[in-house]
Amino acid sequence: MEHLPLLFPGRLAAGDVIGLVSTASPPDDAGKIDRVIERLTARGFRVKPGKYLRKRDGYLAGTDEERAEDFNALVADPEVKAIFALRGGYGSCRILPLLDYAAIRANPKPFLGYSDNTALHHAILLKAGLATFHGPNAMEAFLPESEEECRRMLMEPLDPAGTVLFSREKMPQRMMKTLVSGHAAGRLIGGNMTCLLRLIGTPYAPDFRDTILFLEDIGEKAYRIDGMFAHLRLAGILSQVRGLVLGSFIHTDIEEQKRIEACLQREAERIGVPSIMGAPIGHFPEQVIVPHGASAELDADKALLRVSA
C-alpha cells in the first residue's frame, strides 16, 4: 500500500477561529456546548459552531449527512484554522464515506479528538495523508488539566529535533511499565481499540506495516480486550508492527482491572516488539496529544516516545 506524502497542518495562534463539529454522539446536556464555546473564547480563540452542532438524532448528533456536511463545510471555510470534535460516543465511522478527502488535503488544518474519533484519524491519514491530533475532544480541550498540553502540541513551534510526548523521567508520577525492552521506530498510529477494530476489512483500515501502534480503551472487560488482540493476530496485523504503546484501559472493578493488566502484559510479550504499558493516552483529562501518522521513536526501557514531523 502506497502512502500519500504526509502533510502536517499549521499551528494555532491566539485569535484564530476553531470550528466545532459533532462527529458522533450528542452531549447529554446542550448547555455543555455553551460552556465549551465560553472556554475556548476565554482562551483567546474565536469559535465557529457547525450548522448542525446542536442537532440530535437518537444516539447520534444529527444524521450522517448533517454531521458530514458540517465537517466538510469547516474544512472548506478559509476562516477556520482548526477543527475540534465536540465529543466521542458513537457514530464517526458512519460518516467516513461522506467526507471530502481531496478538500481535507487541500486545506490542511489541525483536527483534534479521540475515542470514537479514532475512525476519523485513520480515514484522514489514509485518504488525505494529513497528520491529525489524537487528544482531548472539545469538551475537555483547554481545561486547566489539558491547557498546557494543548498549547504545547497545537500552538508552540515544532522542535526540528523531535518532540518527546512522554517519558518515565518526565512523568515519574505515572506508573509506566516496560513490558518488552528495546527500541523501535515507525509511523505512529492507533487510538481507541474498539473503534480501530471496526475499520478492519473496510476501505478505511490502516496500513499497519512498520508502525508503532498505540491503543487505549475504557469499560471493556479483560476477555473483550483479549478477543480484540486475537482478532488483530488472526488478521495478520500484530506481526506487522514494530512497537506497542498501551495507554489507559480503564475499568471500575479493581479485580477486572488486574485481569486487564495481566492480559495486556501477556499480549505484549507474545507480540514480542518493544512495548510499554500505562502510557498517558486515553480517557482522562491529563492525556497527551499524539500526532497521528507522525514518525516516531519508542525507547521502551525509558518509556519514552518521541515524534517528528
Backbone bond lengths (Angstrom), bond angles and torsions (degrees), N, CA, C in turn:
res aa  C-N    CA-C-N  psi(-1)  N-CA   C-N-CA  omega(-1)  CA-C   N-CA-C  phi
1 M - - - 1.468 - - 1.530 109.61 -
2 E 1.333 116.36 123.68 1.458 120.37 178.20 1.525 109.73 -86.48
3 H 1.342 114.99 142.50 1.453 120.31 179.84 1.515 110.16 -102.59
4 L 1.317 116.30 144.89 1.461 119.98 168.82 1.519 108.66 -65.89
5 P 1.326 118.42 147.16 1.473 119.25 174.41 1.526 109.72 -55.44
6 L 1.334 116.49 132.51 1.453 120.35 -174.65 1.523 111.27 -70.80
7 L 1.329 115.12 130.05 1.460 121.78 173.90 1.522 108.99 -104.97
8 F 1.347 115.93 138.14 1.456 120.50 171.03 1.525 107.50 -107.14
9 P 1.340 118.22 132.51 1.473 119.61 179.10 1.517 110.55 -72.41
10 G 1.340 115.37 166.87 1.454 120.64 177.22 1.515 111.93 -70.95
11 R 1.331 115.75 174.30 1.456 121.73 -179.02 1.526 110.34 -91.69
12 L 1.315 115.72 150.11 1.460 121.41 174.38 1.526 110.24 -76.16
13 A 1.326 116.23 149.73 1.460 121.67 175.71 1.522 108.88 -134.70
14 A 1.310 115.86 156.74 1.466 120.67 177.09 1.521 109.32 -55.51
15 G 1.324 116.57 136.48 1.452 121.77 -179.27 1.513 113.96 91.61
16 D 1.334 117.72 -10.93 1.461 120.42 179.23 1.521 111.14 -67.35
17 V 1.336 114.48 159.48 1.459 121.42 177.87 1.527 109.24 -94.66
18 I 1.320 116.35 126.57 1.459 123.08 174.16 1.521 108.33 -105.35
19 G 1.319 116.20 126.06 1.452 120.72 175.85 1.511 110.93 -87.80
20 L 1.317 117.45 134.92 1.465 122.87 178.95 1.522 109.49 -107.31
21 V 1.338 115.87 129.56 1.457 120.02 -179.20 1.523 109.43 -135.00
22 S 1.329 115.89 140.88 1.462 121.51 172.75 1.521 107.41 -94.11
23 T 1.306 116.34 107.20 1.460 121.29 -176.12 1.518 113.23 -93.45
24 A 1.333 116.75 -17.56 1.467 119.79 -170.54 1.528 110.66 -136.69
25 S 1.334 116.90 -104.67 1.463 121.70 -177.02 1.524 111.39 -95.25
26 P 1.324 117.95 154.78 1.462 120.98 175.86 1.520 110.64 -81.53
27 P 1.343 118.06 156.57 1.470 119.28 173.59 1.521 110.11 -68.82
28 D 1.344 116.03 155.21 1.463 119.17 178.83 1.523 111.84 -73.38
29 D 1.322 116.54 -16.12 1.456 122.17 -179.41 1.525 107.89 -136.02
30 A 1.330 116.70 115.75 1.463 120.42 -177.68 1.523 112.14 -61.61
31 G 1.337 116.94 -22.31 1.457 119.97 177.58 1.517 112.79 -63.38
32 K 1.336 117.61 -21.11 1.463 120.47 177.80 1.523 111.31 -64.71
33 I 1.320 116.79 -30.86 1.469 119.96 177.17 1.524 109.74 -64.19
34 D 1.327 116.38 -43.31 1.463 120.26 178.59 1.522 111.19 -61.39
35 R 1.325 116.86 -39.18 1.462 120.18 -179.29 1.528 111.46 -69.15
36 V 1.328 117.39 -34.56 1.470 120.20 175.13 1.516 110.33 -62.62
37 I 1.318 116.22 -47.00 1.475 120.49 -179.05 1.522 110.13 -62.88
38 E 1.321 117.02 -42.36 1.470 120.69 178.59 1.523 111.03 -61.56
39 R 1.332 117.33 -42.55 1.465 120.71 -178.24 1.527 111.62 -66.08
40 L 1.326 116.93 -47.01 1.459 119.82 -179.08 1.525 111.07 -66.00
41 T 1.321 116.89 -36.04 1.464 120.66 176.59 1.525 110.30 -65.26
42 A 1.331 116.73 -41.55 1.465 121.07 179.00 1.526 111.60 -64.81
43 R 1.352 117.33 -24.47 1.467 120.77 178.68 1.521 112.17 -85.88
44 G 1.332 117.17 4.36 1.457 120.86 174.28 1.505 115.98 99.07
45 F 1.330 117.46 8.98 1.461 120.76 179.11 1.526 110.35 -101.44
46 R 1.312 115.07 160.56 1.456 121.06 165.95 1.525 107.54 -101.13
47 V 1.311 116.95 151.15 1.459 120.89 -173.06 1.524 109.67 -124.96
48 K 1.327 115.61 132.58 1.464 121.16 174.52 1.527 107.95 -118.04
49 P 1.325 118.16 106.00 1.465 120.31 177.81 1.526 110.77 -72.01
50 G 1.323 116.43 144.31 1.454 119.48 171.26 1.511 110.75 -62.19
51 K 1.312 116.04 152.42 1.466 121.90 -177.59 1.518 111.67 -55.33
52 Y 1.334 116.87 -36.63 1.459 121.48 -175.35 1.530 112.43 -107.78
53 L 1.335 117.33 21.66 1.461 121.54 -174.58 1.528 112.54 -55.53
54 R 1.319 116.66 -34.09 1.469 120.27 -174.96 1.533 112.99 -99.42
55 K 1.324 116.97 9.69 1.459 119.53 -179.85 1.527 110.50 -74.67
56 R 1.320 114.97 159.27 1.472 121.45 176.44 1.514 108.24 -143.63
57 D 1.329 115.20 132.77 1.453 121.69 177.35 1.529 107.30 -135.32
58 G 1.328 116.10 80.15 1.459 121.17 -174.71 1.516 110.34 66.38
59 Y 1.330 116.89 -122.58 1.463 120.36 179.77 1.523 112.01 -88.20
60 L 1.332 117.60 7.95 1.464 122.24 177.91 1.522 110.27 -113.10
61 A 1.324 115.73 152.42 1.466 121.50 179.52 1.524 109.28 -88.06
62 G 1.307 115.74 66.88 1.459 120.89 -175.10 1.515 110.72 96.69
63 T 1.321 116.43 171.77 1.463 120.41 178.80 1.522 109.90 -69.78
64 D 1.320 115.75 165.80 1.466 119.63 176.07 1.524 110.74 -57.62
65 E 1.312 115.69 -42.25 1.467 119.95 -178.06 1.528 111.08 -64.35
66 E 1.330 117.22 -40.00 1.466 120.36 -179.76 1.521 111.30 -67.52
67 R 1.322 117.32 -43.78 1.471 119.71 -179.11 1.528 111.17 -66.52
68 A 1.337 116.14 -40.23 1.469 119.43 177.92 1.531 110.89 -68.36
69 E 1.324 117.03 -38.41 1.469 120.14 178.62 1.523 110.83 -60.74
70 D 1.331 116.11 -42.43 1.467 119.67 177.46 1.521 111.37 -61.01
71 F 1.328 116.40 -46.44 1.467 119.83 -178.72 1.529 110.07 -61.17
72 N 1.323 116.89 -48.40 1.462 120.76 -178.30 1.527 111.73 -63.21
73 A 1.329 116.82 -37.68 1.460 120.39 179.90 1.527 111.23 -66.16
74 L 1.326 117.49 -40.20 1.465 120.68 178.87 1.528 111.25 -69.13
75 V 1.327 116.48 -34.19 1.469 120.21 175.92 1.527 110.02 -62.73
76 A 1.328 117.21 -44.58 1.461 121.71 -174.81 1.528 113.37 -78.67
77 D 1.317 118.17 -17.07 1.464 121.92 -176.07 1.533 109.96 -75.70
78 P 1.337 117.99 114.77 1.473 119.73 -176.94 1.522 113.33 -66.46
79 E 1.332 117.41 -19.55 1.462 120.47 179.67 1.531 111.35 -74.52
80 V 1.321 116.81 -28.55 1.464 121.83 -176.30 1.524 109.48 -80.54
81 K 1.339 116.46 125.46 1.460 121.70 -177.12 1.519 113.26 -103.71
82 A 1.325 118.59 -14.23 1.462 122.66 177.52 1.521 108.23 -156.75
83 I 1.343 115.89 157.00 1.455 121.97 179.30 1.526 108.33 -125.62
84 F 1.325 116.01 124.87 1.464 121.81 177.90 1.531 108.64 -112.14
85 A 1.331 116.49 129.34 1.466 120.44 171.56 1.522 108.59 -72.06
86 L 1.316 116.79 132.77 1.459 120.19 -177.72 1.526 111.33 -61.50
87 R 1.334 117.26 -48.84 1.459 121.84 -179.09 1.526 108.62 -160.79
88 G 1.333 116.14 -179.70 1.461 120.82 176.70 1.508 110.02 -101.97
89 G 1.334 115.58 -124.95 1.464 120.03 -176.45 1.509 110.30 103.38
90 Y 1.332 116.01 -106.37 1.461 120.53 177.21 1.525 109.34 -155.29
91 G 1.325 116.47 144.31 1.459 120.74 170.14 1.508 115.97 131.67
92 S 1.330 118.79 -13.78 1.465 119.75 -176.87 1.522 112.12 -60.83
93 C 1.322 116.85 -37.30 1.469 118.99 -178.35 1.530 111.76 -62.71
94 R 1.308 117.60 -25.14 1.470 121.59 -176.85 1.529 112.67 -70.07
95 I 1.325 117.31 -24.27 1.476 119.28 -175.36 1.529 112.55 -97.56
96 L 1.322 118.59 -1.23 1.468 120.04 -175.51 1.533 113.19 -57.06
97 P 1.354 120.41 -41.46 1.469 118.81 -179.82 1.526 113.73 -69.30
98 L 1.338 117.10 -12.66 1.466 120.84 -174.15 1.522 113.38 -98.94
99 L 1.326 117.82 -2.03 1.463 120.37 -177.56 1.525 111.16 -85.02
100 D 1.338 115.12 149.05 1.466 122.14 -179.30 1.529 108.19 -95.18
101 Y 1.331 116.43 91.37 1.458 120.70 -174.00 1.524 112.44 -71.82
102 A 1.329 116.97 -29.35 1.473 119.24 175.69 1.523 110.04 -64.75
103 A 1.326 116.75 -40.36 1.463 120.12 178.33 1.523 110.74 -68.88
104 I 1.333 117.25 -36.71 1.468 120.24 178.40 1.529 110.07 -61.52
105 R 1.328 116.68 -41.91 1.471 119.28 178.94 1.527 111.49 -70.15
106 A 1.326 116.47 -36.26 1.466 120.07 -178.74 1.525 112.30 -74.42
107 N 1.335 117.13 -18.83 1.471 122.25 -179.52 1.525 109.44 -129.00
108 P 1.337 117.87 67.94 1.470 120.15 -173.16 1.528 112.49 -68.26
109 K 1.317 115.07 114.64 1.469 121.99 -178.94 1.521 109.22 -128.83
110 P 1.329 118.43 148.37 1.460 118.97 174.69 1.528 110.32 -61.34
111 F 1.328 115.40 130.65 1.455 121.50 171.66 1.512 107.22 -115.32
112 L 1.335 116.94 125.82 1.458 122.71 -175.76 1.521 110.43 -119.37
113 G 1.325 116.17 132.73 1.455 121.53 175.84 1.517 109.80 170.43
114 Y 1.315 116.68 170.55 1.464 120.36 177.97 1.524 109.40 -153.44
115 S 1.317 115.83 -169.31 1.459 123.08 -179.41 1.523 109.35 62.15
116 D 1.325 119.52 -118.48 1.459 120.52 -178.36 1.523 112.37 -61.71
117 N 1.321 117.74 -22.10 1.466 121.35 179.06 1.524 112.74 -72.38
118 T 1.325 116.96 -0.99 1.461 121.03 170.92 1.523 110.60 -52.07
119 A 1.318 117.65 -38.18 1.467 121.05 -179.85 1.520 110.97 -60.23
120 L 1.324 117.34 -41.20 1.459 120.74 -179.55 1.521 111.60 -68.78
121 H 1.335 117.08 -39.93 1.461 119.67 178.95 1.525 110.56 -56.73
122 H 1.313 116.86 -45.14 1.463 119.74 -176.89 1.518 112.07 -72.35
123 A 1.321 117.51 -41.33 1.463 119.83 179.99 1.524 110.98 -64.33
124 I 1.319 117.12 -42.54 1.471 120.86 -178.88 1.530 110.52 -67.06
125 L 1.333 117.58 -40.41 1.462 119.62 177.74 1.523 110.64 -63.97
126 L 1.322 116.72 -45.65 1.459 120.79 -176.08 1.524 112.37 -70.65
127 K 1.334 117.11 -45.89 1.463 121.03 -171.71 1.527 114.04 -91.63
128 A 1.355 117.02 -22.60 1.472 119.75 -178.50 1.523 112.45 -120.31
129 G 1.319 117.87 -11.96 1.462 119.92 179.22 1.514 113.67 67.74
130 L 1.323 116.89 25.62 1.465 121.69 -176.74 1.521 110.57 -104.89
131 A 1.330 116.45 130.66 1.458 121.10 172.44 1.527 108.86 -71.68
132 T 1.320 115.68 134.12 1.460 121.49 178.68 1.525 108.50 -120.41
133 F 1.324 117.21 179.59 1.466 120.59 -173.25 1.532 110.50 -122.40
134 H 1.334 114.70 110.64 1.459 121.42 176.23 1.521 107.23 -83.08
135 G 1.315 115.55 108.33 1.455 120.30 -176.60 1.509 110.15 -173.45
136 P 1.323 117.99 -166.91 1.472 121.41 -171.19 1.524 112.97 -52.41
137 N 1.318 116.34 134.93 1.455 120.27 168.71 1.530 108.71 -66.83
138 A 1.324 116.39 169.87 1.468 119.79 -176.84 1.527 112.07 -57.45
139 M 1.321 117.64 -29.86 1.460 120.07 -179.23 1.521 112.77 -68.21
140 E 1.361 117.19 -16.42 1.469 120.85 176.59 1.521 113.40 -117.96
141 A 1.341 118.02 -14.18 1.462 121.41 -175.09 1.531 110.85 -65.41
142 F 1.321 115.28 136.67 1.462 123.12 178.11 1.527 113.61 63.09
143 L 1.340 116.52 19.79 1.458 119.08 163.61 1.532 108.35 -68.46
144 P 1.337 118.88 162.87 1.469 119.25 178.62 1.530 113.09 -52.49
145 E 1.340 117.17 -35.76 1.466 120.57 -178.50 1.523 112.68 -72.68
146 S 1.337 117.96 -23.79 1.468 120.90 -174.42 1.520 113.58 -116.70
147 E 1.334 117.87 -5.05 1.465 119.79 -172.50 1.520 112.50 -61.63
148 E 1.321 117.94 -45.68 1.464 120.00 -178.67 1.524 111.21 -60.64
149 E 1.330 116.74 -42.76 1.459 120.32 179.85 1.524 111.19 -67.98
150 C 1.334 118.03 -38.84 1.469 120.87 177.35 1.519 111.22 -61.90
151 R 1.320 116.67 -43.13 1.465 119.83 179.67 1.526 110.90 -67.90
152 R 1.333 116.93 -40.20 1.459 120.84 -178.81 1.523 111.67 -63.10
153 M 1.353 116.69 -45.67 1.454 119.50 -172.10 1.528 114.48 -92.37
154 L 1.332 117.58 -18.64 1.461 119.77 -177.26 1.524 113.69 -110.21
155 M 1.351 117.79 -20.60 1.463 119.70 -171.25 1.530 113.83 -120.72
156 E 1.316 117.66 -37.06 1.465 119.53 -176.80 1.522 110.87 -75.45
157 P 1.344 117.82 152.23 1.472 120.66 179.37 1.527 110.99 -60.20
158 L 1.324 115.23 144.02 1.451 120.05 177.61 1.523 110.12 -72.07
159 D 1.312 117.12 139.73 1.456 122.36 177.79 1.528 108.37 -79.23
160 P 1.340 118.54 119.85 1.476 120.04 -179.73 1.522 112.75 -58.80
161 A 1.326 117.03 -25.86 1.465 120.83 -179.79 1.517 112.07 -82.94
162 G 1.311 117.27 -3.96 1.459 121.07 -178.63 1.517 111.57 107.74
163 T 1.315 115.14 156.74 1.460 122.15 -178.44 1.523 109.75 -118.95
164 V 1.324 116.41 126.66 1.463 120.56 175.93 1.525 108.11 -79.77
165 L 1.319 116.02 116.63 1.465 119.88 178.12 1.524 110.65 -73.04
166 F 1.321 115.76 -40.44 1.460 120.09 177.70 1.522 108.31 -166.75
167 S 1.322 115.30 162.58 1.458 122.31 173.48 1.522 107.98 -160.39
168 R 1.309 115.73 161.34 1.461 119.91 177.42 1.529 110.43 -62.15
169 E 1.332 116.39 -36.04 1.464 120.40 179.90 1.519 111.37 -66.91
170 K 1.347 116.92 -40.67 1.462 120.50 -178.43 1.523 112.56 -77.24
171 M 1.321 117.32 -24.58 1.460 121.34 -177.28 1.526 110.37 -128.45
172 P 1.329 118.49 63.50 1.472 120.28 -176.84 1.516 112.89 -63.82
173 Q 1.345 116.92 -21.18 1.460 119.94 -178.69 1.527 111.93 -75.64
174 R 1.321 117.03 -15.68 1.466 120.47 -177.99 1.521 109.43 -96.65
175 M 1.321 116.44 130.16 1.459 121.42 -176.13 1.529 110.05 -82.59
176 M 1.325 115.43 80.20 1.461 119.99 176.46 1.525 108.96 -91.66
177 K 1.311 116.18 133.22 1.466 121.76 -173.51 1.520 110.54 -118.00
178 T 1.330 116.16 131.71 1.456 121.04 172.88 1.517 108.33 -78.74
179 L 1.331 116.73 119.84 1.459 121.54 179.35 1.518 111.78 -95.11
180 V 1.334 116.06 -41.22 1.468 122.70 174.94 1.515 106.41 -136.13
181 S 1.319 117.69 121.93 1.461 120.41 -175.54 1.528 111.10 -75.36
182 G 1.343 115.20 165.25 1.451 120.50 176.50 1.513 112.80 126.62
183 H 1.346 115.09 178.84 1.459 123.47 179.60 1.522 109.36 -115.88
184 A 1.324 116.03 148.04 1.463 121.39 176.42 1.510 109.31 -145.71
185 A 1.315 115.79 151.57 1.466 121.36 176.24 1.521 108.59 -138.29
186 G 1.322 116.41 143.53 1.455 120.39 178.69 1.514 111.31 170.01
187 R 1.325 116.03 -178.92 1.459 120.45 175.39 1.522 108.78 -69.22
188 L 1.326 116.01 141.36 1.457 121.78 -176.48 1.525 109.12 -98.46
189 I 1.331 116.43 112.97 1.467 120.57 179.58 1.525 109.17 -136.97
190 G 1.325 115.37 161.59 1.461 119.03 176.09 1.503 112.60 150.79
191 G 1.348 115.28 -139.87 1.454 121.30 -179.07 1.514 110.74 127.12
192 N 1.321 115.96 -147.88 1.454 121.49 -179.26 1.521 109.63 -70.04
193 M 1.321 116.04 127.01 1.461 120.57 -171.94 1.530 112.17 -65.01
194 T 1.326 117.33 -44.05 1.463 120.75 179.55 1.519 110.90 -59.29
195 C 1.328 116.57 -45.47 1.467 120.84 -177.91 1.522 111.31 -69.55
196 L 1.332 116.53 -35.89 1.457 120.11 178.93 1.522 110.90 -61.97
197 L 1.333 116.15 -42.51 1.462 118.48 -177.72 1.517 112.97 -66.79
198 R 1.334 117.49 -23.25 1.474 119.53 176.99 1.532 111.34 -65.01
199 L 1.320 117.08 -20.13 1.462 120.56 -176.97 1.520 113.34 -87.21
200 I 1.339 117.34 -18.09 1.460 120.52 -177.50 1.529 109.54 -61.56
201 G 1.327 116.64 129.74 1.460 121.25 -179.01 1.515 114.36 86.98
202 T 1.336 117.23 3.23 1.466 121.88 178.36 1.535 109.50 -110.15
203 P 1.335 117.78 168.78 1.465 119.88 176.77 1.528 113.66 -67.45
204 Y 1.321 117.48 -3.53 1.465 121.26 -177.00 1.525 111.73 -110.02
205 A 1.330 116.79 8.92 1.461 120.70 178.53 1.522 109.36 -67.74
206 P 1.333 117.60 136.01 1.467 119.77 -178.62 1.522 112.16 -73.65
207 D 1.321 115.17 161.52 1.455 122.60 170.79 1.533 106.27 -88.61
208 F 1.312 116.88 112.64 1.464 121.48 -174.92 1.532 113.35 -86.80
209 R 1.320 117.52 -4.78 1.455 119.54 -175.58 1.532 111.28 -63.06
210 D 1.324 114.88 132.27 1.468 122.20 173.69 1.527 111.96 57.12
211 T 1.315 116.55 43.60 1.464 120.98 -178.66 1.523 111.10 -114.89
212 I 1.324 114.49 159.19 1.457 121.83 162.79 1.522 105.45 -101.10
213 L 1.310 115.58 116.86 1.467 121.60 -173.13 1.524 109.64 -98.33
214 F 1.346 116.06 122.75 1.469 119.31 175.13 1.526 109.19 -110.50
215 L 1.328 115.72 139.03 1.458 121.64 -174.23 1.521 110.60 -137.29
216 E 1.313 115.90 147.92 1.471 122.76 173.68 1.515 107.83 -152.49
217 D 1.336 115.90 161.82 1.462 119.60 175.12 1.519 109.02 -164.15
218 I 1.307 115.89 172.05 1.464 120.66 -178.67 1.521 109.21 -146.97
219 G 1.340 115.88 137.59 1.447 121.55 173.27 1.517 115.51 77.50
220 E 1.342 117.70 2.50 1.457 120.44 179.96 1.528 110.31 -91.39
221 K 1.321 117.54 138.08 1.460 121.81 177.52 1.525 110.57 -76.20
222 A 1.334 115.27 163.52 1.460 120.60 -175.68 1.528 111.75 -58.96
223 Y 1.338 117.73 -39.87 1.467 118.73 -177.44 1.523 111.26 -67.16
224 R 1.340 116.50 -30.43 1.465 119.91 177.06 1.527 110.63 -69.60
225 I 1.317 116.79 -41.69 1.464 120.52 178.08 1.524 109.58 -65.97
226 D 1.333 116.65 -41.83 1.461 121.03 174.98 1.526 109.95 -56.19
227 G 1.325 116.89 -44.92 1.462 121.04 -179.84 1.517 113.00 -63.42
228 M 1.332 116.80 -36.16 1.465 119.61 178.48 1.523 111.01 -68.51
229 F 1.321 117.22 -39.62 1.466 119.60 174.83 1.532 110.48 -63.89
230 A 1.330 116.83 -40.52 1.464 119.81 177.67 1.525 110.95 -60.62
231 H 1.330 116.63 -41.21 1.466 121.37 177.54 1.524 110.41 -59.34
232 L 1.334 116.62 -48.35 1.465 120.29 179.80 1.527 111.19 -62.17
233 R 1.315 116.78 -37.66 1.467 119.97 -179.66 1.523 110.46 -68.70
234 L 1.339 117.05 -46.20 1.455 120.84 -179.02 1.530 111.92 -64.91
235 A 1.322 116.20 -27.64 1.461 120.84 177.40 1.528 112.59 -81.41
236 G 1.341 116.86 -0.15 1.454 120.68 178.04 1.509 114.25 76.83
237 I 1.330 116.78 18.51 1.463 120.88 -172.99 1.520 112.34 -87.26
238 L 1.322 117.63 -41.21 1.459 120.01 -172.43 1.522 112.50 -66.41
239 S 1.320 117.77 -23.53 1.463 120.72 177.62 1.528 112.08 -76.45
240 Q 1.323 117.22 -7.90 1.460 121.04 -176.76 1.529 113.14 -94.90
241 V 1.331 118.17 -18.73 1.464 120.18 -172.77 1.525 110.42 -85.42
242 R 1.335 115.46 154.24 1.462 121.63 -179.34 1.528 112.90 -100.72
243 G 1.320 116.52 -24.42 1.457 120.55 -178.82 1.510 109.98 -152.79
244 L 1.337 116.13 159.26 1.463 121.48 -176.72 1.526 109.52 -134.49
245 V 1.327 115.78 124.41 1.464 122.55 178.18 1.525 107.24 -118.42
246 L 1.325 116.12 112.28 1.462 121.80 -178.99 1.518 109.27 -101.78
247 G 1.328 116.33 117.62 1.446 121.84 178.71 1.518 110.75 -86.60
248 S 1.314 116.65 -145.80 1.466 120.17 -178.29 1.528 110.06 -81.06
249 F 1.322 115.19 134.46 1.460 123.38 171.82 1.525 105.02 -122.59
250 I 1.327 115.34 88.23 1.462 121.37 -166.71 1.518 111.50 -88.58
251 H 1.339 114.99 131.95 1.470 120.86 170.35 1.523 107.53 -138.59
252 T 1.328 116.01 142.39 1.468 119.87 -174.88 1.519 112.92 -75.82
253 D 1.331 117.76 -20.97 1.462 121.32 179.92 1.528 109.87 -86.64
254 I 1.317 117.65 123.59 1.464 122.34 -174.53 1.523 111.51 -61.56
255 E 1.326 117.45 -44.38 1.466 119.97 -178.69 1.522 110.95 -67.15
256 E 1.329 116.12 -38.04 1.463 119.27 177.11 1.526 110.25 -65.64
257 Q 1.333 116.97 -37.86 1.458 121.01 177.62 1.531 110.76 -60.16
258 K 1.322 116.95 -39.91 1.467 120.56 177.36 1.523 111.10 -63.89
259 R 1.330 116.23 -40.40 1.470 119.63 179.07 1.532 110.40 -66.16
260 I 1.320 116.42 -37.40 1.467 120.59 178.28 1.532 110.36 -62.89
261 E 1.316 116.65 -46.99 1.460 120.20 -178.46 1.521 111.38 -64.78
262 A 1.321 117.24 -36.65 1.466 120.44 175.89 1.529 110.50 -65.09
263 C 1.331 116.17 -39.26 1.469 121.37 177.83 1.528 110.36 -62.97
264 L 1.333 117.43 -46.18 1.461 121.10 -178.99 1.523 110.93 -61.49
265 Q 1.327 116.84 -43.14 1.462 119.74 179.98 1.527 110.50 -65.03
266 R 1.303 116.80 -43.46 1.463 120.78 179.75 1.529 111.11 -61.67
267 E 1.323 116.30 -43.46 1.465 119.75 -178.41 1.525 111.46 -67.91
268 A 1.333 117.23 -41.73 1.461 120.25 179.38 1.522 110.70 -61.84
269 E 1.317 116.86 -43.64 1.467 120.37 179.59 1.527 110.72 -64.94
270 R 1.309 116.59 -35.17 1.466 120.10 178.96 1.528 111.06 -68.45
271 I 1.336 117.17 -39.84 1.466 120.67 178.33 1.529 109.50 -67.08
272 G 1.328 116.82 -42.91 1.452 121.50 170.65 1.508 116.86 85.20
273 V 1.334 118.85 5.47 1.465 120.83 177.10 1.520 108.80 -93.81
274 P 1.357 119.20 161.46 1.465 119.99 177.25 1.523 111.12 -50.38
275 S 1.334 115.86 127.70 1.467 120.49 -171.38 1.517 111.16 -144.70
276 I 1.347 115.13 145.59 1.457 121.23 172.99 1.525 109.32 -133.02
277 M 1.328 115.05 159.86 1.463 121.90 178.22 1.525 108.50 -129.72
278 G 1.328 116.15 147.27 1.462 120.64 178.99 1.505 113.70 88.69
279 A 1.333 117.44 17.57 1.465 120.62 177.53 1.529 109.75 -61.89
280 P 1.348 117.73 150.39 1.472 120.90 -176.49 1.522 112.85 -78.90
281 I 1.320 115.53 59.78 1.464 123.12 -178.97 1.521 107.30 -130.98
282 G 1.334 117.78 128.26 1.452 118.56 177.15 1.505 114.53 142.63
283 H 1.320 115.29 -158.01 1.456 122.71 -171.72 1.525 111.52 -86.95
284 F 1.327 116.80 71.22 1.460 121.67 173.82 1.528 107.89 -157.24
285 P 1.336 117.70 153.37 1.476 120.55 -169.26 1.518 114.78 -61.83
286 E 1.341 119.28 -30.76 1.457 121.61 -173.41 1.528 113.01 -91.88
287 Q 1.309 118.17 17.58 1.459 120.37 -178.30 1.525 110.99 -60.23
288 V 1.347 115.93 149.35 1.453 119.81 174.47 1.525 109.37 -80.69
289 I 1.326 115.00 160.27 1.456 121.14 176.57 1.528 107.98 -96.99
290 V 1.316 116.08 126.38 1.461 122.39 -175.23 1.532 109.63 -108.00
291 P 1.336 118.39 120.83 1.471 120.08 174.65 1.527 109.58 -72.46
292 H 1.293 116.33 103.93 1.457 122.35 -173.89 1.521 110.04 -72.93
293 G 1.334 115.80 122.78 1.458 121.36 -179.22 1.504 114.21 99.83
294 A 1.333 117.51 -7.41 1.461 121.32 -178.22 1.523 110.85 -73.07
295 S 1.335 116.44 159.13 1.458 121.21 171.27 1.524 108.36 -71.21
296 A 1.328 116.92 140.83 1.455 119.88 -174.65 1.523 110.98 -143.74
297 E 1.330 114.25 156.49 1.458 122.41 173.85 1.526 108.06 -128.39
298 L 1.316 115.46 131.97 1.461 121.81 178.70 1.519 109.47 -114.96
299 D 1.332 116.17 123.58 1.456 122.25 169.59 1.526 105.94 -107.67
300 A 1.320 115.60 98.41 1.467 119.35 -174.02 1.518 112.04 -66.51
301 D 1.332 117.75 -30.51 1.464 120.14 -178.31 1.521 111.56 -67.48
302 K 1.334 116.72 -32.25 1.471 121.44 178.41 1.517 111.87 -99.44
303 A 1.327 117.13 1.74 1.475 121.71 -173.88 1.518 109.68 48.67
304 L 1.314 115.43 50.10 1.472 122.45 -175.21 1.520 109.13 -117.21
305 L 1.329 115.61 131.48 1.463 121.80 176.10 1.522 108.53 -126.10
306 R 1.329 116.11 120.95 1.460 122.68 179.90 1.521 109.09 -118.33
307 V 1.341 116.25 139.05 1.450 121.53 178.90 1.516 110.45 -122.77
308 S 1.340 115.32 156.11 1.459 120.61 175.29 1.518 108.78 -142.87
309 A 1.317 115.76 152.25 1.474 120.86 -178.62 1.512 110.22 -74.35
